[in-house]
Amino acid sequence: MRRVLLCGMLMFSFILRAHAEVEFAYEWDAYYSNVSWTKGFEDQEIPVVENLKELDVYKKILKGSLTPDFLLFEASVNPLPISGLLFRDTYPEWYVDGQAKGMARVVQAVTAGFDEPYALSLFTGRVLKFAPPKGMQTIGDNKGYIGYLLSVGGHHIQQNKLIRDNWIELEWKIKGNRETNQQYLSWSFRGGAKWHSHPEISDTWMLGIRRDRIDYQKAEDDFMRDIGFDYQLDILQKSFKLGKQTLIIDKHWPLGKGRLTFTLGFGVIWQGNDRYLGELATHQDTFTFILRPNIQF
């Protein structure tokens, strides 16, 4: 716990020592909500780029990526996974009673996919702000990031059960989103490692890719455009065996002429029997199905 608190204090000290105005952003979502602060090393403003297509966005972010010039501090929380913890704590018998296990599986399907209830993160790297294309209006954060991300937390989630675990994760990451009155585009490419203080949770290497897109003014018959996907591979550090694989596909349905969108995500988590040890061990490979209904606005 001391390491987690120390990392959190160091992150806050970067923000408090800033001499220029810190840029604030936030994101509210049923699965992942966060607030963040961005600060340049030399009090510079975030550079703005215009009229870039999706492939050009990736090229622009990669250019000069080895010379970080911004810090970002983020505090995040995962509301529905936390709700799964509260459900199991309130109805523990549903996880052992054969007749009630069906409801427990539904709760797991809706809340699975997050290994922790919250995190504190510190990012250092390059940041770009995207201007809206001609004739469009910018909405939301509209930034791209590339660099190094350090995240810490004090708890772990296993099948809607809260486990005391001081963890730390270090990754190299490209992420960002562009949102206008006509389109939402979000992406993330990442690779790194995660270490746990709990002796029965295995340390892992991680690779992941995510892309999501919504067109609010698309043709009605263009079904495949409003699709997102998220894939993550976890490899055990000690044995280099597969520890976990997660695949999620999201389908979006914009409602009416605004940005209100119904989203249904579905997927599967495969977990090897070596990921957890001792009393936490599952003793066999497990599959958890994912079902994520959500409303975006």
C-alpha angles and dihedrals in degrees: 000000000000091000091052092050092046092052090048092051091049090051092051091047090061089056096044093051093055113118097194129063111284117228113233127205136169140188127198120201137150091240106029125019126171148166122211142184124206125200132175121229092234100032090261123151121248108269116245122220125193141207099008124158118220096266091046089054091060092047092050093051093048092052109099093359094146093066107069116199105166139063124208127188119197135184114194138181132188107220103186095043086052088051088055089056091051091048093054092044090052097042107027092153090067089069094055103031111090093213093052099042091093091068091046089055090051090052090048091049092052096044104033126110101063121093095194138035096223143357144195114218138188119197127190122183143073124331129194130185117215120222115214119262116255112291095016133103122229116234128181131355101329098185138133125213136191126175144064125333125198115191131180137182142162105227142051130206123222117174093332091312121122115227125189105241131149103213135178128194129192120190144162108231146183113194142148148129139227118203128178134157087272106038145021119204125176131172142173133183117181146164132178148105138278129207128196132202091207106093093214096057113079122231113239147196114226140205123179144168130189134176129173132178138178125181110198094191102040127135112276093239095051095101099158098055098075095062130123132185137192125191127177130179122197121194123192111246097216101046102017088229122143107271103176143350125196126189123178127176119196125200119194130204114191110215117221122324098314133074096269105124134181113216129193117190123190133176147116140261118212115195127188121227092242097062093084124039138193116002091356094055118120093200091215141048112275136205123206119188118218127217117175119179112182144162119223124193 
